[in-house]
Amino acid sequence: MAWEVPLVLKDTVSIVAIGDTGLEPMALRTMLEAFNFRVDIHWVGSRKEAVEILRGSIPTFFPYIILSCHGDPTNGGCILVPDEPPLTIADLASIVHLPERVVLNLGCATGTEAFAAAFFKGGCVAYIAPADYVEGNAAIFFAIHLFYFLAQKKSLREAVELSRAHDECGLFRLYLPNGA
């Protein structure tokens, strides 16, 4: 009799690494895989590639997307792209096409209603991001806690609230379409 390994269905996550965020994408991948998530990483090399991922032309397929990036609140807010023009909220509102996705943006000061609206216009069902500058390790800490609680089958709202309980993690906000 052959021994069979049972099929274990895994929740799935895409990490989109825009710019130099250090070891953040790899640290997140390691921890999320320890929580039994299936993780892929898109290493973004240009603004055009970031646009194509956010447009859905380079598929992520997965219901959870983590944007490992840097944000800048000046000029209305944007996602920084090294050596190229940033992705502004107006850009995102015309680009994003990620239906039925939950987006966790780790970029500083990307947790505004305007950012959330841009992602909702593109079909996202939830948007989570820090409302102000957040220390990089705190962003990783928040993401790890969030996915730990999701792996424990907590609701998204409950997982966010539990994850916000630590230090700067309280800067993260959950936005749902129409304020649901």
C-alpha atoms as a printed R data frame, in Angstrom:
    type eleno elety resid chain resno       x      y       z
1   ATOM     1    CA   MET     A     1   0.000  0.000   0.000
2   ATOM     2    CA   ALA     A     2   1.435  3.331  -1.050
3   ATOM     3    CA   TRP     A     3   1.483  6.047   1.542
4   ATOM     4    CA   GLU     A     4  -0.354  9.173   0.369
5   ATOM     5    CA   VAL     A     5   0.113 12.704   1.567
6   ATOM     6    CA   PRO     A     6  -3.279 14.357   2.054
7   ATOM     7    CA   LEU     A     7  -4.126 17.402  -0.022
8   ATOM     8    CA   VAL     A     8  -4.064 20.499   2.147
9   ATOM     9    CA   LEU     A     9  -5.739 23.478   0.553
10  ATOM    10    CA   LYS     A    10  -3.912 26.699   1.289
11  ATOM    11    CA   ASP     A    11  -5.062 30.281   1.298
12  ATOM    12    CA   THR     A    12  -3.057 32.320  -1.159
13  ATOM    13    CA   VAL     A    13  -1.207 35.646  -1.030
14  ATOM    14    CA   SER     A    14   0.680 37.723  -3.608
15  ATOM    15    CA   ILE     A    15   3.386 40.092  -2.433
16  ATOM    16    CA   VAL     A    16   4.135 42.920  -4.853
17  ATOM    17    CA   ALA     A    17   7.538 44.387  -3.986
18  ATOM    18    CA   ILE     A    18   7.909 47.904  -5.410
19  ATOM    19    CA   GLY     A    19  11.311 49.460  -4.789
20  ATOM    20    CA   ASP     A    20  13.785 48.678  -2.060
21  ATOM    21    CA   THR     A    21  11.899 47.526   1.002
22  ATOM    22    CA   GLY     A    22  14.816 45.511   2.350
23  ATOM    23    CA   LEU     A    23  14.041 42.027   3.555
24  ATOM    24    CA   GLU     A    24  10.355 42.808   4.078
25  ATOM    25    CA   PRO     A    25   9.035 40.639   1.200
26  ATOM    26    CA   MET     A    26  11.152 37.626   2.154
27  ATOM    27    CA   ALA     A    27  10.375 37.953   5.871
28  ATOM    28    CA   LEU     A    28   6.665 38.099   5.063
29  ATOM    29    CA   ARG     A    29   6.870 35.144   2.696
30  ATOM    30    CA   THR     A    30   8.665 33.018   5.285
31  ATOM    31    CA   MET     A    31   6.159 33.781   8.029
32  ATOM    32    CA   LEU     A    32   3.071 33.457   5.853
33  ATOM    33    CA   GLU     A    33   4.246 30.101   4.534
34  ATOM    34    CA   ALA     A    34   4.740 29.016   8.157
35  ATOM    35    CA   PHE     A    35   1.043 29.860   8.640
36  ATOM    36    CA   ASN     A    36   0.262 27.583   5.648
37  ATOM    37    CA   PHE     A    37  -0.385 30.317   3.085
38  ATOM    38    CA   ARG     A    38   0.805 29.820  -0.479
39  ATOM    39    CA   VAL     A    39   2.825 32.928  -1.367
40  ATOM    40    CA   ASP     A    40   4.219 34.343  -4.568
41  ATOM    41    CA   ILE     A    41   6.338 37.473  -4.888
42  ATOM    42    CA   HIS     A    42   6.355 39.865  -7.826
43  ATOM    43    CA   TRP     A    43   9.659 41.752  -7.818
44  ATOM    44    CA   VAL     A    44   8.732 44.986  -9.592
45  ATOM    45    CA   GLY     A    45  11.515 46.460 -11.672
46  ATOM    46    CA   SER     A    46   9.780 49.486 -13.179
47  ATOM    47    CA   ARG     A    47   6.766 51.768 -12.956
48  ATOM    48    CA   LYS     A    48   5.373 50.105 -16.087
49  ATOM    49    CA   GLU     A    49   5.534 46.689 -14.426
50  ATOM    50    CA   ALA     A    50   3.823 48.032 -11.281
51  ATOM    51    CA   VAL     A    51   1.072 49.468 -13.476
52  ATOM    52    CA   GLU     A    52   0.605 46.161 -15.309
53  ATOM    53    CA   ILE     A    53   0.295 44.250 -12.017
54  ATOM    54    CA   LEU     A    54  -2.170 46.749 -10.568
55  ATOM    55    CA   ARG     A    55  -4.092 46.742 -13.846
56  ATOM    56    CA   GLY     A    56  -4.354 42.947 -13.630
57  ATOM    57    CA   SER     A    57  -2.444 42.415 -16.910
58  ATOM    58    CA   ILE     A    58   0.249 40.557 -14.968
59  ATOM    59    CA   PRO     A    59  -2.025 38.292 -12.974
60  ATOM    60    CA   THR     A    60  -1.764 37.786  -9.251
61  ATOM    61    CA   PHE     A    61  -4.743 35.375  -9.086
62  ATOM    62    CA   PHE     A    62  -4.693 35.408  -5.302
63  ATOM    63    CA   PRO     A    63  -7.362 37.015  -3.103
64  ATOM    64    CA   TYR     A    64  -4.823 38.752  -0.835
65  ATOM    65    CA   ILE     A    65  -2.282 41.210  -2.217
66  ATOM    66    CA   ILE     A    66   0.411 42.823  -0.085
67  ATOM    67    CA   LEU     A    67   2.030 45.941  -1.514
68  ATOM    68    CA   SER     A    68   5.535 46.085  -0.069
69  ATOM    69    CA   CYS     A    69   6.401 49.652  -1.004
70  ATOM    70    CA   HIS     A    70   7.110 53.167   0.187
71  ATOM    71    CA   GLY     A    71   4.420 55.819   0.333
72  ATOM    72    CA   ASP     A    72   4.663 59.594   0.412
73  ATOM    73    CA   PRO     A    73   1.823 61.802   1.679
74  ATOM    74    CA   THR     A    74   3.012 64.952  -0.141
75  ATOM    75    CA   ASN     A    75   1.097 66.194  -3.169
76  ATOM    76    CA   GLY     A    76  -2.008 64.245  -2.184
77  ATOM    77    CA   GLY     A    77  -0.258 60.925  -1.596
78  ATOM    78    CA   CYS     A    78   1.512 58.405  -3.789
79  ATOM    79    CA   ILE     A    79   3.383 55.126  -3.994
80  ATOM    80    CA   LEU     A    80   7.048 55.739  -4.711
81  ATOM    81    CA   VAL     A    81   8.718 53.996  -7.643
82  ATOM    82    CA   PRO     A    82  12.532 54.256  -7.654
83  ATOM    83    CA   ASP     A    83  13.989 56.561 -10.326
84  ATOM    84    CA   GLU     A    84  10.568 57.040 -11.950
85  ATOM    85    CA   PRO     A    85   7.452 59.136 -11.358
86  ATOM    86    CA   PRO     A    86   5.402 57.948  -8.384
87  ATOM    87    CA   LEU     A    87   1.997 56.321  -8.681
88  ATOM    88    CA   THR     A    88  -0.426 59.003  -7.532
89  ATOM    89    CA   ILE     A    89  -3.921 58.398  -6.246
90  ATOM    90    CA   ALA     A    90  -5.257 59.700  -9.581
91  ATOM    91    CA   ASP     A    91  -3.016 57.201 -11.403
92  ATOM    92    CA   LEU     A    92  -4.246 54.380  -9.193
93  ATOM    93    CA   ALA     A    93  -7.902 55.332  -9.726
94  ATOM    94    CA   SER     A    94  -7.447 54.930 -13.478
95  ATOM    95    CA   ILE     A    95  -5.167 51.863 -13.322
96  ATOM    96    CA   VAL     A    96  -6.269 49.455 -10.605
97  ATOM    97    CA   HIS     A    97  -8.276 46.454 -11.750
98  ATOM    98    CA   LEU     A    98  -8.111 43.856  -8.981
99  ATOM    99    CA   PRO     A    99 -11.642 42.521  -8.569
100 ATOM   100    CA   GLU     A   100 -12.481 40.699  -5.356
101 ATOM   101    CA   ARG     A   101  -9.015 41.338  -3.848
102 ATOM   102    CA   VAL     A   102  -8.066 42.388  -0.340
103 ATOM   103    CA   VAL     A   103  -5.107 44.779  -0.556
104 ATOM   104    CA   LEU     A   104  -2.717 45.364   2.320
105 ATOM   105    CA   ASN     A   105  -0.526 48.355   1.487
106 ATOM   106    CA   LEU     A   106   2.520 48.646   3.767
107 ATOM   107    CA   GLY     A   107   3.625 52.011   2.341
108 ATOM   108    CA   CYS     A   108   3.723 54.936   4.757
109 ATOM   109    CA   ALA     A   109   0.714 57.246   4.784
110 ATOM   110    CA   THR     A   110  -1.246 55.222   2.211
111 ATOM   111    CA   GLY     A   111  -4.134 54.587   4.592
112 ATOM   112    CA   THR     A   112  -6.447 57.357   3.455
113 ATOM   113    CA   GLU     A   113  -9.970 57.360   2.115
114 ATOM   114    CA   ALA     A   114  -8.639 58.623  -1.225
115 ATOM   115    CA   PHE     A   115  -6.261 55.656  -1.582
116 ATOM   116    CA   ALA     A   116  -9.024 53.261  -0.551
117 ATOM   117    CA   ALA     A   117 -11.439 54.791  -3.065
118 ATOM   118    CA   ALA     A   118  -8.906 54.297  -5.867
119 ATOM   119    CA   PHE     A   119  -8.619 50.593  -5.027
120 ATOM   120    CA   PHE     A   120 -12.390 50.176  -4.604
121 ATOM   121    CA   LYS     A   121 -12.925 51.733  -8.026
122 ATOM   122    CA   GLY     A   122 -10.774 48.863  -9.331
123 ATOM   123    CA   GLY     A   123 -12.938 46.207  -7.684
124 ATOM   124    CA   CYS     A   124 -11.105 45.553  -4.415
125 ATOM   125    CA   VAL     A   125 -13.289 44.369  -1.531
126 ATOM   126    CA   ALA     A   126 -11.061 45.688   1.266
127 ATOM   127    CA   TYR     A   127  -8.096 48.020   1.619
128 ATOM   128    CA   ILE     A   128  -5.770 48.140   4.632
129 ATOM   129    CA   ALA     A   129  -2.907 50.616   5.074
130 ATOM   130    CA   PRO     A   130  -1.198 52.898   7.615
131 ATOM   131    CA   ALA     A   131  -2.625 56.391   7.983
132 ATOM   132    CA   ASP     A   132   0.770 57.963   8.690
133 ATOM   133    CA   TYR     A   133   4.482 57.188   8.659
134 ATOM   134    CA   VAL     A   134   5.014 53.740  10.138
135 ATOM   135    CA   GLU     A   135   8.363 52.244  11.093
136 ATOM   136    CA   GLY     A   136   9.251 49.420   8.683
137 ATOM   137    CA   ASN     A   137   9.451 46.705  11.315
138 ATOM   138    CA   ALA     A   138   6.039 47.717  12.651
139 ATOM   139    CA   ALA     A   139   4.580 47.267   9.154
140 ATOM   140    CA   ILE     A   140   6.018 43.747   8.971
141 ATOM   141    CA   PHE     A   141   4.786 43.072  12.505
142 ATOM   142    CA   PHE     A   142   1.265 44.183  11.559
143 ATOM   143    CA   ALA     A   143   1.212 42.030   8.401
144 ATOM   144    CA   ILE     A   144   2.438 38.946  10.243
145 ATOM   145    CA   HIS     A   145  -0.182 39.384  12.953
146 ATOM   146    CA   LEU     A   146  -2.925 40.011  10.386
147 ATOM   147    CA   PHE     A   147  -2.203 36.801   8.502
148 ATOM   148    CA   TYR     A   148  -1.700 34.849  11.726
149 ATOM   149    CA   PHE     A   149  -5.225 35.782  12.771
150 ATOM   150    CA   LEU     A   150  -6.612 35.118   9.289
151 ATOM   151    CA   ALA     A   151  -5.001 31.650   9.410
152 ATOM   152    CA   GLN     A   152  -6.882 31.152  12.693
153 ATOM   153    CA   LYS     A   153 -10.085 31.822  10.693
154 ATOM   154    CA   LYS     A   154 -10.794 35.195  12.275
155 ATOM   155    CA   SER     A   155 -12.840 37.591  10.156
156 ATOM   156    CA   LEU     A   156 -10.897 40.278   8.320
157 ATOM   157    CA   ARG     A   157 -12.339 42.982  10.557
158 ATOM   158    CA   GLU     A   158 -11.417 41.061  13.723
159 ATOM   159    CA   ALA     A   159  -7.933 40.182  12.407
160 ATOM   160    CA   VAL     A   160  -7.239 43.860  11.659
161 ATOM   161    CA   GLU     A   161  -8.433 44.994  15.085
162 ATOM   162    CA   LEU     A   162  -6.357 42.361  16.891
163 ATOM   163    CA   SER     A   163  -3.304 43.285  14.799
164 ATOM   164    CA   ARG     A   164  -3.673 47.021  15.513
165 ATOM   165    CA   ALA     A   165  -3.151 46.436  19.251
166 ATOM   166    CA   HIS     A   166   0.645 46.699  19.107
167 ATOM   167    CA   ASP     A   167   2.682 49.938  19.118
168 ATOM   168    CA   GLU     A   168   2.622 51.690  15.726
169 ATOM   169    CA   CYS     A   169   0.377 48.970  14.301
170 ATOM   170    CA   GLY     A   170  -2.509 51.148  15.475
171 ATOM   171    CA   LEU     A   171  -1.791 53.373  12.465
172 ATOM   172    CA   PHE     A   172  -3.271 50.737  10.126
173 ATOM   173    CA   ARG     A   173  -6.835 51.272   8.974
174 ATOM   174    CA   LEU     A   174  -9.324 48.903   7.363
175 ATOM   175    CA   TYR     A   175 -11.467 50.383   4.616
176 ATOM   176    CA   LEU     A   176 -14.460 48.593   3.146
177 ATOM   177    CA   PRO     A   177 -16.534 49.744   0.159
178 ATOM   178    CA   ASN     A   178 -19.276 52.166   1.136
179 ATOM   179    CA   GLY     A   179 -17.968 52.139   4.717
180 ATOM   180    CA   ALA     A   180 -19.467 48.673   5.284
